[in-house]
Amino acid sequence: MTESAVGGPSLPQERRLVTEIPGPGSLERLDRKKAHVADGVGTTLPVFVVAAGGGVLVDVDGNSLIDLGSGIAVTSVGNAAPAVTRNVVEQVQAFTHTCFMVTPYDGYVDVCAALAELTPGDHAKKSALFNSGAEAVENAVKIARVATGRDAVVVFDHAYHGRTNLTMAMTAKNMPYKNGFGPFAGEVYRAPMSYPLRDGLSGEEAAARAIDVIDKQVGAANLACIVIEPIQGEGGFVVPAPGFLPVLAAWARQHDVVFVADEIQSGFCRTGDWFASDHEGVVPDLVTTAKGIAGGLPLAGVTGRADLMDSVHVGGLGGTYGGNPVACAAALGAIEEMKEHDLAARAREIGAIMERRLAELRAEHDVIADVRGRGAMMAIELGKPGTTEPDPVRTGAISAYCHQHGVVTLTCGTWGNVFRFLPPLSISDALLEEAFDVVAEAFATTT
């Protein structure tokens, strides 16, 4: 696939290093960042970007880096896909804001109609739009609580759902997401996740274990909703064993518990389907979306059964900027790109390349305890040689090597020992292969 196939700025699709990483221009700007930006806002790779598209990021020093992160699964269609930029320009020229809750506009309704078409299931659906994934998750919980008249929320080990007070309570990992920020919202309970590398259970066995915990600690009669990432994101790209999600969804349906799929990182063609839930035919009651929905502009949604969505009183859902017209225009452009170029299929092609390269690496390096993922959402978990004991030090060293040699990589996982690979779906095969050449060098060179 070439850059022109999905579009974006006409940037040379190449890895090019003209300075050390970070270069002098970025270092100068880092001094300004230190002076004006709160220290709590960190950066993974301290280079200042001036252009991006296809599969590259170009910094102020003229370095061109291969992007294996997509802004954490946000720029799946590329950083400036033609339909996105066209729609945004047209919308900005018309108007930038009215607040949908004051005077509505077609773009908001059009995005909700598209979400009804694309999300799993053929039942009647409605949506509400917000700004961020955390807002979407919070509002899904609000909807479930009103609809059921119950309070309790069940989430899972290794989960990540956001940085607001409620979503921090729902997130499993303390540092850096929760440490020092409590007390957190109550009535949030945690069940064990299916983690094949570490539990050795079938999906059905892992689901039975989780349901047993839920029954004992919460009780179905008190439970408003189960919220789960079909493939976990920040927690380490944990892919549950086959059968885990369908059994949980069936149990929830049996007990009138709202089943919420957090598809914020896994949605919009990322895993080779429109949504990760599609892989096993799971039909959630509510789906939360954000990240890849709008080609880089802030937008999020909750989409679900019309009866559930309509259970909330008028005025109970919304927000000043939720479903901003410019973001909605971008989302419609991004969906157009996904359909026109069949980016779900492209994600499967990218996944096949990454699976092959990662399998080769695993055969050569016994620090790789697991290769997992689906489509263009792949990961490797590192352990001490021949074990599953987490090795975050080696993980950090390998990632640093990649950064210094012009490849943007991201780490994640409860123990900080997982590489996650999220290339834009606009990346070329050649760039992807070159990026994994550098990853292979990093494994061979570091200790």
C-alpha positions as CSV (number, residue, x, y, z in Angstrom):
1,M,0.0,0.0,0.0
2,T,1.3,3.5,-0.8
3,E,0.6,6.8,0.9
4,S,-1.6,8.0,-1.9
5,A,-3.9,5.0,-1.4
6,V,-5.2,6.5,1.8
7,G,-4.0,10.0,1.4
8,G,-2.4,12.7,3.5
9,P,0.4,15.2,2.9
10,S,2.8,14.3,0.2
11,L,5.7,13.5,2.5
12,P,8.5,11.2,1.5
13,Q,7.7,7.8,3.0
14,E,11.1,7.1,4.5
15,R,13.0,6.8,7.7
16,R,15.5,9.7,7.7
17,L,17.8,10.7,10.5
18,V,19.7,14.0,10.1
19,T,20.4,14.6,13.8
20,E,20.5,12.7,17.0
21,I,17.0,12.0,18.5
22,P,16.0,14.4,20.0
23,G,17.7,17.0,17.8
24,P,18.7,20.6,18.7
25,G,15.4,22.1,17.6
26,S,13.4,19.7,19.7
27,L,15.7,20.1,22.7
28,E,15.2,23.9,22.5
29,R,11.4,23.4,22.5
30,L,11.7,21.0,25.4
31,D,13.1,23.8,27.5
32,R,10.0,25.8,26.6
33,K,7.8,22.9,27.5
34,K,9.5,22.6,30.9
35,A,8.8,26.2,31.5
36,H,5.2,26.3,30.5
37,V,3.7,22.8,30.6
38,A,2.9,21.0,33.9
39,D,5.4,18.3,34.6
40,G,2.6,15.8,35.0
41,V,2.1,15.8,31.3
42,G,4.8,13.5,30.0
43,T,6.0,12.6,26.6
44,T,7.1,9.2,25.3
45,L,9.5,10.5,22.6
46,P,10.5,14.1,23.0
47,V,10.6,15.3,19.4
48,F,8.4,18.2,18.2
49,V,6.5,17.2,15.1
50,V,5.8,19.6,12.2
51,A,4.3,17.3,9.6
52,A,2.9,13.8,9.5
53,G,1.2,11.4,7.1
54,G,1.2,7.9,5.7
55,G,3.5,6.1,8.1
56,V,5.9,8.9,9.1
57,L,6.3,11.8,11.5
58,V,8.7,14.6,10.6
59,D,10.2,16.7,13.4
60,V,11.5,20.3,13.6
61,D,15.0,19.0,12.9
62,G,14.1,17.3,9.6
63,N,14.1,13.8,11.0
64,S,11.5,11.5,9.5
65,L,10.4,8.8,11.9
66,I,8.4,5.7,11.2
67,D,5.2,5.7,13.3
68,L,4.2,2.5,15.0
69,G,1.9,4.3,17.5
70,S,-0.8,6.3,15.6
71,G,-1.1,8.7,18.5
72,I,-2.2,5.7,20.6
73,A,-4.6,4.3,17.9
74,V,-6.1,7.7,17.0
75,T,-4.7,8.4,13.5
76,S,-5.7,5.1,12.0
77,V,-6.7,6.7,8.7
78,G,-3.4,8.7,8.7
79,N,-2.7,12.2,10.1
80,A,-4.3,14.2,7.3
81,A,-6.5,11.9,5.3
82,P,-8.1,13.7,2.3
83,A,-11.8,13.1,3.3
84,V,-11.0,14.2,6.9
85,T,-9.2,17.4,5.9
86,R,-11.8,18.3,3.2
87,N,-14.7,17.9,5.6
88,V,-12.9,19.8,8.4
89,V,-12.1,22.8,6.1
90,E,-15.7,22.9,4.8
91,Q,-17.1,22.8,8.3
92,V,-14.8,25.4,9.7
93,Q,-15.7,27.7,6.9
94,A,-19.4,27.2,7.7
95,F,-19.3,27.4,11.5
96,T,-17.2,26.0,14.3
97,H,-19.7,25.6,17.1
98,T,-23.2,26.2,18.2
99,C,-23.6,23.6,21.0
100,F,-25.9,20.8,19.9
101,M,-27.9,21.2,23.1
102,V,-28.8,24.8,22.0
103,T,-29.2,24.5,18.3
104,P,-28.6,21.2,16.6
105,Y,-26.9,20.4,13.2
106,D,-26.9,17.6,10.8
107,G,-23.3,16.4,11.5
108,Y,-24.1,15.1,15.0
109,V,-27.1,13.2,13.7
110,D,-25.1,11.8,10.8
111,V,-22.4,10.5,13.1
112,C,-25.0,8.8,15.3
113,A,-26.6,7.2,12.2
114,A,-23.2,5.9,11.1
115,L,-22.5,4.5,14.6
116,A,-25.9,2.7,14.5
117,E,-24.9,1.1,11.2
118,L,-21.4,0.1,12.1
119,T,-21.5,-1.1,15.7
120,P,-22.3,-4.8,16.4
121,G,-25.9,-6.0,16.2
122,D,-28.9,-5.1,14.0
123,H,-31.2,-3.9,16.8
124,A,-32.5,-0.3,17.0
125,K,-29.7,1.9,18.3
126,K,-29.1,5.4,19.4
127,S,-26.0,7.4,20.4
128,A,-24.8,10.3,22.4
129,L,-21.5,12.1,21.6
130,F,-18.8,13.4,23.9
131,N,-15.2,14.5,23.7
132,S,-13.0,11.8,25.2
133,G,-13.0,8.1,25.9
134,A,-13.3,8.7,29.6
135,E,-16.4,10.8,29.1
136,A,-17.9,8.0,27.0
137,V,-17.2,5.4,29.7
138,E,-18.6,7.6,32.5
139,N,-21.8,8.2,30.5
140,A,-22.2,4.5,29.7
141,V,-22.1,3.8,33.4
142,K,-24.7,6.6,34.0
143,I,-27.0,5.1,31.4
144,A,-26.7,1.6,32.8
145,R,-27.4,2.8,36.3
146,V,-30.5,4.7,35.3
147,A,-31.7,1.9,33.1
148,T,-31.3,-0.9,35.7
149,G,-31.9,1.1,38.9
150,R,-28.7,-0.6,40.2
151,D,-25.4,0.9,41.3
152,A,-22.6,-1.6,41.0
153,V,-20.0,-1.7,38.2
154,V,-17.7,-4.6,37.4
155,V,-14.4,-4.1,35.6
156,F,-11.4,-6.4,35.1
157,D,-7.8,-6.9,36.1
158,H,-5.4,-4.9,33.9
159,A,-8.2,-2.7,32.6
160,Y,-7.8,0.9,31.6
161,H,-10.8,3.2,31.2
162,G,-9.6,6.7,31.7
163,R,-8.4,9.5,34.0
164,T,-11.5,11.0,35.5
165,N,-12.5,10.1,39.1
166,L,-14.9,7.3,38.1
167,T,-12.7,5.9,35.3
168,M,-9.6,6.0,37.5
169,A,-11.6,3.8,39.9
170,M,-12.4,1.5,37.0
171,T,-8.7,1.4,35.9
172,A,-6.5,-1.3,37.4
173,K,-3.0,0.2,37.2
174,N,-1.9,2.5,40.0
175,M,1.2,4.3,38.4
176,P,0.9,6.6,36.7
177,Y,-2.9,6.7,36.4
178,K,-4.2,6.6,40.0
179,N,-1.4,7.2,42.5
180,G,-2.2,10.1,44.9
181,F,-5.5,11.0,43.2
182,G,-8.0,9.2,45.5
183,P,-10.4,8.8,47.1
184,F,-12.2,7.2,44.1
185,A,-15.8,6.6,43.2
186,G,-17.4,3.7,44.9
187,E,-19.4,0.7,43.8
188,V,-16.7,-0.4,41.4
189,Y,-15.6,-4.1,41.7
190,R,-12.9,-6.0,39.9
191,A,-13.0,-9.4,38.4
192,P,-10.2,-11.6,37.0
193,M,-9.5,-11.2,33.3
194,S,-8.8,-14.0,30.9
195,Y,-5.0,-13.8,30.4
196,P,-3.9,-16.9,28.5
197,L,-0.2,-16.4,29.1
198,R,-0.6,-16.3,32.8
199,D,-3.7,-18.3,33.8
200,G,-3.7,-21.2,31.2
201,L,-7.5,-21.3,31.3
202,S,-9.9,-21.7,28.4
203,G,-12.2,-18.9,27.7
204,E,-15.1,-20.7,29.3
205,E,-13.1,-21.6,32.4
206,A,-11.9,-18.0,32.8
207,A,-15.4,-16.7,32.4
208,A,-16.7,-19.1,35.0
209,R,-14.0,-17.9,37.4
210,A,-15.0,-14.2,36.8
211,I,-18.7,-14.9,37.2
212,D,-18.0,-16.7,40.5
213,V,-16.2,-13.7,41.8
214,I,-19.0,-11.4,40.6
215,D,-21.6,-13.6,42.2
216,K,-19.8,-13.7,45.5
217,Q,-18.6,-10.1,45.7
218,V,-21.4,-8.2,44.1
219,G,-24.4,-10.3,43.2
220,A,-26.2,-9.9,39.9
221,A,-29.2,-8.3,41.5
222,N,-27.0,-5.3,42.5
223,L,-25.0,-5.0,39.2
224,A,-25.8,-2.3,36.7
225,C,-23.1,-3.2,34.2
226,I,-20.0,-5.1,33.2
227,V,-17.5,-2.9,31.4
228,I,-14.8,-4.7,29.5
229,E,-12.3,-4.0,26.7
230,P,-12.6,-6.8,24.1
231,I,-8.8,-6.5,23.7
232,Q,-7.3,-4.7,26.6
233,G,-5.2,-1.6,25.8
234,E,-3.0,0.0,28.4
235,G,-3.1,-3.2,30.4
236,G,-1.0,-5.0,27.8
237,F,-3.0,-5.8,24.7
238,V,-4.4,-8.8,26.6
239,V,-6.5,-10.9,24.2
240,P,-9.0,-13.1,26.2
241,A,-9.2,-16.7,25.3
242,P,-11.9,-17.6,22.8
243,G,-15.3,-18.0,24.5
244,F,-14.6,-15.6,27.4
245,L,-16.5,-12.7,26.0
246,P,-19.5,-14.6,24.7
247,V,-20.0,-16.4,28.0
248,L,-19.8,-13.1,30.0
249,A,-22.2,-11.4,27.5
250,A,-24.7,-14.3,27.8
251,W,-24.5,-14.2,31.6
252,A,-25.1,-10.5,31.6
253,R,-28.1,-10.9,29.3
254,Q,-29.6,-13.6,31.5
255,H,-29.4,-11.4,34.6
256,D,-30.4,-8.1,32.9
257,V,-27.0,-6.7,33.4
258,V,-25.8,-4.1,30.8
259,F,-22.8,-5.4,28.9
260,V,-20.6,-2.5,27.9
261,A,-17.8,-3.0,25.4
262,D,-15.1,-0.4,25.7
263,E,-13.9,-0.3,22.1
264,I,-12.1,3.0,22.5
265,Q,-8.7,1.6,21.5
266,S,-9.8,-1.5,19.6
267,G,-12.6,0.1,17.4
268,F,-12.8,1.4,13.9
269,C,-11.0,-1.2,11.8
270,R,-8.0,-1.5,14.2
271,T,-8.3,-5.2,14.8
272,G,-9.3,-6.3,11.3
273,D,-13.0,-5.9,12.0
274,W,-14.9,-2.7,12.5
275,F,-15.0,-3.6,16.2
276,A,-13.1,-6.2,18.2
277,S,-16.4,-7.5,19.5
278,D,-17.3,-8.6,15.9
279,H,-14.6,-11.3,16.0
280,E,-16.7,-13.7,18.1
281,G,-20.1,-12.2,17.2
282,V,-20.5,-10.6,20.6
283,V,-23.3,-7.9,20.5
284,P,-22.8,-5.5,23.4
285,D,-25.7,-3.6,24.9
286,L,-23.6,-0.4,24.9
287,V,-20.4,0.4,23.0
288,T,-18.0,3.2,23.9
289,T,-15.9,4.7,21.1
290,A,-13.3,7.5,20.7
291,K,-9.6,7.5,19.5
292,G,-9.9,6.3,15.9
293,I,-13.4,7.7,15.3
294,A,-12.4,11.1,14.0
295,G,-9.0,11.0,12.3
296,G,-7.3,12.9,15.2
297,L,-10.0,15.3,16.3
298,P,-11.5,14.9,19.8
299,L,-14.8,13.0,19.6
300,A,-16.3,10.1,21.5
301,G,-19.6,8.2,21.6
302,V,-21.8,5.9,23.5
303,T,-23.9,3.7,21.2
304,G,-26.4,1.1,22.2
305,R,-29.9,-0.3,22.5
306,A,-32.4,2.4,21.9
307,D,-34.4,1.5,25.0
308,L,-31.3,1.8,27.2
309,M,-30.1,5.0,25.6
310,D,-33.6,6.5,26.0
311,S,-33.9,5.6,29.7
312,V,-32.1,8.8,30.8
313,H,-34.2,11.9,31.3
314,V,-33.9,14.8,28.9
315,G,-30.8,16.9,29.8
316,G,-29.1,14.1,31.6
317,L,-26.6,13.5,28.8
318,G,-24.5,16.0,26.9
319,G,-21.8,18.6,27.3
320,T,-20.9,21.9,25.8
321,Y,-18.5,20.6,23.3
322,G,-19.8,17.0,22.9
323,G,-20.3,16.3,19.2
324,N,-18.6,19.5,18.1
325,P,-19.5,20.1,14.4
326,V,-15.8,20.1,13.3
327,A,-15.1,16.8,15.1
328,C,-18.3,15.3,13.6
329,A,-17.2,16.4,10.1
330,A,-13.8,14.7,10.7
331,A,-15.5,11.5,11.9
332,L,-17.6,11.3,8.8
333,G,-14.5,11.8,6.7
334,A,-12.6,9.1,8.6
335,I,-15.5,6.6,8.2
336,E,-15.5,7.5,4.5
337,E,-11.8,6.6,4.3
338,M,-12.3,3.4,6.2
339,K,-15.1,2.3,3.9
340,E,-13.5,3.4,0.6
341,H,-10.2,1.8,1.3
342,D,-11.5,-1.2,3.2
343,L,-9.2,-0.4,6.1
344,A,-10.4,-3.4,8.1
345,A,-8.9,-5.6,5.4
346,R,-5.8,-3.4,5.4
347,A,-5.5,-4.0,9.2
348,R,-5.5,-7.7,8.6
349,E,-2.7,-7.3,6.0
350,I,-0.7,-5.3,8.4
351,G,-1.4,-7.8,11.1
352,A,-0.1,-10.6,9.0
353,I,3.2,-8.8,8.4
354,M,3.6,-8.0,12.1
355,E,2.8,-11.6,13.2
356,R,5.4,-12.9,10.8
357,R,8.1,-10.5,12.0
358,L,7.2,-11.0,15.7
359,A,7.2,-14.8,15.3
360,E,10.7,-14.6,13.8
361,L,11.9,-12.5,16.7
362,R,10.3,-14.8,19.3
363,A,12.2,-17.8,17.7
364,E,15.5,-15.9,18.2
365,H,15.0,-14.3,21.6
366,D,13.8,-16.2,24.7
367,V,12.9,-12.9,26.4
368,I,9.7,-12.8,24.3
369,A,7.2,-14.6,26.5
370,D,4.2,-14.0,24.3
371,V,3.1,-12.6,20.9
372,R,-0.5,-11.6,20.8
373,G,-3.1,-9.3,19.3
374,R,-5.3,-9.1,16.2
375,G,-5.0,-7.1,13.0
376,A,-3.0,-3.9,13.4
377,M,-3.2,-4.2,17.2
378,M,-0.3,-6.5,18.1
379,A,2.0,-6.8,21.1
380,I,4.9,-8.8,22.5
381,E,5.4,-9.4,26.2
382,L,8.9,-9.6,27.6
383,G,10.0,-11.8,30.5
384,K,13.3,-12.8,32.0
385,P,14.8,-15.4,29.6
386,G,12.6,-18.5,29.4
387,T,10.1,-17.3,32.0
388,T,7.0,-15.1,32.3
389,E,8.6,-12.9,35.0
390,P,8.2,-9.4,33.7
391,D,11.3,-7.6,32.4
392,P,10.5,-3.8,32.1
393,V,14.2,-2.9,32.1
394,R,14.9,-4.7,28.9
395,T,11.6,-3.4,27.5
396,G,12.7,0.1,28.1
397,A,16.1,-0.4,26.6
398,I,14.7,-1.9,23.4
399,S,12.2,1.0,23.1
400,A,14.9,3.6,23.6
401,Y,17.0,2.0,20.9
402,C,14.0,2.2,18.5
403,H,13.4,5.8,19.3
404,Q,17.1,6.7,18.8
405,H,17.0,5.0,15.4
406,G,13.9,6.6,14.1
407,V,11.0,4.3,15.0
408,V,8.2,5.4,17.3
409,T,7.3,2.6,19.6
410,L,5.0,2.4,22.6
411,T,5.1,0.3,25.7
412,C,2.3,-0.7,28.0
413,G,1.2,-3.4,30.4
414,T,0.6,-3.7,34.1
415,W,4.3,-4.4,34.7
416,G,5.5,-2.1,31.8
417,N,6.9,-5.0,29.9
418,V,4.8,-5.1,26.8
419,F,5.5,-3.5,23.4
420,R,2.3,-2.5,21.6
421,F,2.3,-1.9,17.9
422,L,-0.4,0.4,16.5
423,P,0.8,1.5,13.0
424,P,-1.5,3.8,11.0
425,L,-3.5,1.8,8.5
426,S,-2.1,4.1,5.9
427,I,1.4,2.8,6.4
428,S,3.1,1.1,3.4
429,D,4.4,-2.5,3.6
430,A,7.9,-1.3,2.9
431,L,7.9,1.2,5.8
432,L,6.4,-1.5,8.1
433,E,9.1,-4.0,7.2
434,E,11.8,-1.4,7.7
435,A,10.4,-0.5,11.2
436,F,10.6,-4.1,12.2
437,D,14.2,-4.3,10.9
438,V,15.0,-1.7,13.5
439,V,13.0,-3.5,16.2
440,A,15.0,-6.7,15.4
441,E,18.2,-4.6,15.6
442,A,17.1,-3.4,19.0
443,F,16.6,-6.9,20.3
444,A,20.0,-8.0,18.9
445,T,21.9,-5.0,20.3
446,T,20.4,-4.5,23.8
447,T,20.8,-6.6,26.8
